[in-house]
Amino acid sequence: MANQKGGPDKEFLQKADEQGLTAQQAADLWYERTGVRVTRAGIAVARKRYGLGPKLIRHKNLLPWSPMRSEHLRSYIAQLLRLEDSRRAGVDLSHIQQKRLKDLDSWLERLAEPQPERDAPLGLVVTYIRDTVDGFYYVAAKPEDFEGTDGKHPVIRRPELEESPPSKLVKTS
């Protein structure tokens, strides 16, 4: 799986692309799997070596929180947010990403459903709290969450609208 210098091979990098991982996430995952440290620049060099080109997708529209812990960036919620952000941006989705669209659409529908038992008559949105084990939580959507969404249900609570600390957190897992 590794080349002679211990860096990631083409197959690993292609899978990281399919998962929507950033260079830092790919580097962290490589370290977890092999024990070999590689920098973001090392990932970029390997991408160039294998003719994969630069990785420019940032997903700041639906993952606007910074900094985020690497283990949170690999979570299921983060993967869904990246997929939805890619879809909204008109990115050509890989075969694997296209297969996950059904799961994404079901999740988005569940977020939009009124949930009076959770005191969420407008549905739920995702928020992020870095210094927690889970990172992502659901909170009740507020009218201001709908601003600028063109009538669509919002997916996240934008950081500038977040209360500190957020009230009524619901674990995502």
N, C-alpha and C positions, 0 to 999 in steps of 0.2 A: 504494500500500500504506500510506502514511503519511497522517496528517491534516495540517492546515495548520501545526501546531506541531511536527511531526516525530515525534510519538509513534506507537505502534502502532495499527493499525486493528482493527476487530472480527474480521476474518478471521484475522489473525495471532494475536490473543488466543484465539480458538476453537481454532486448531491447537495453540497452546501448552497449552491445557487437555487436548486429546486426547492429547498426549504426556506429560501429568502433570507439566509443568514448574512449579516454584515461581515466585513473582513475580520473585525475583532471577535465576533462570535465564532467564525470559522477557526481562528487562531486558538481561541479558548477550547473549542471542541477537540481540535487536533491535540492540544496538550492533555486534555482529559483522557483521550483514547490511547495516546502513545507515550506520554510523559516527556515529549520533546517540545520545547518552547519555540514558537515562531511568532514574529511580530506581524502587525497589519501590513507593513511594507513587504515582509517576506511572503505574505499571501498574495499581494499585488504582483510581486516578481514571478511567483509560481504561475499565477493566472496568465501573465504575459508569455512566459515560457511555453505554456500549453496552448497559446492562441485563443484564450478565453476572453480577452479584452478586459477593460476596467469595469468594476462593479460600482454603479453610480446610484442605485436605488437607496433612498434614505428613509422612506416611510414616516416622515415627520408629521404628516397630516393626521395619522391615527396612532402614532407612537411619539407624541411631542415631549414626553418627559425626559429630562436629561439631568444628570447621568442616570442610566438604568443598570441594575446588576445583571451580569451575563446570564445567570441562571433564570432570571425573569424573562430575558429576551428569547429564551428557548422554550418558554412555556406554551401551552396550547392556546391560551388567550392571545399571546403575542403573535403566534403563527396565524391565527384567524385575522387579527388586525392587519398584519402585513399583506395577507391575501386580499382582503377587502380594499386596502389602500392601492395595491397593484391593479385590481380590477377597476377601481375608480379612475386610475391614471391611464387606463387603456393599454396596459402592458400586456404583451403576448404571454399568456400563461402556459406553463409547461403542462405536459400530460398529467403529471401527479397533481399539480395545482387545480387543474380542471376537474379532476375526480373529487377534490375536496370542496368544490363549490356547493354541493348539496348540503354538506355539513354546515358550511358558512351561512347559507341562506336560512337553514333551520335555526341556527343560533341567533341570527339577526331578527328573525320573527319572534323568538322567545323574548329577546330584549325589548321589542316594541309592544308586547302584550301588557295591558294594564295588570298590575299585581297588587290589588288592595290589601292582601294579607301581609305584604311587605311595606305597606304605606307608600305604594308606588303607582298611583293612578295613571301616570304618564309612561309607565314602563321603567326600564332600568338602563343605566349607562355604565361603562367601565371607568374606573379610576385606578390610579397607581400610587402606591405608597412604598417607596424604595426600601426603607428600613424595616421591612416585615418579611416573614418567611414566604408568604404567598405572592406578595407584590401587587397583584391585580385583585380588585374587589368590584362588586356591583353596588351601585347606589341608586336611589330613586332619581329619575329624570326630573329636571325642573324646567319651567317654561323658558328660561334663558339658555338652556342647553340646545333649544331648537333654533336659535338665531343663526342665520346663515346656512341652514341645512336644506333650503329649497323644499320645505315641507316633508322631507324624509326624517325618519326617526334618527336622532343622534346615536352614535355608537359609543363615544367617550365623553367624559367630563373634561373639558379643556382646562389645563392647569390654572389659568387666570380666573376661572369660575369656582375653583375648589375651595371649600371651607378648610380651615385648619384648626383642629383635626376634622376630617369628614365625619358626618353623622350617619348612623345606621348602616354600617358596612355589612355586606353579605359576601362570604367567601365564594370564589368562583369554582372551587373544586368540590 
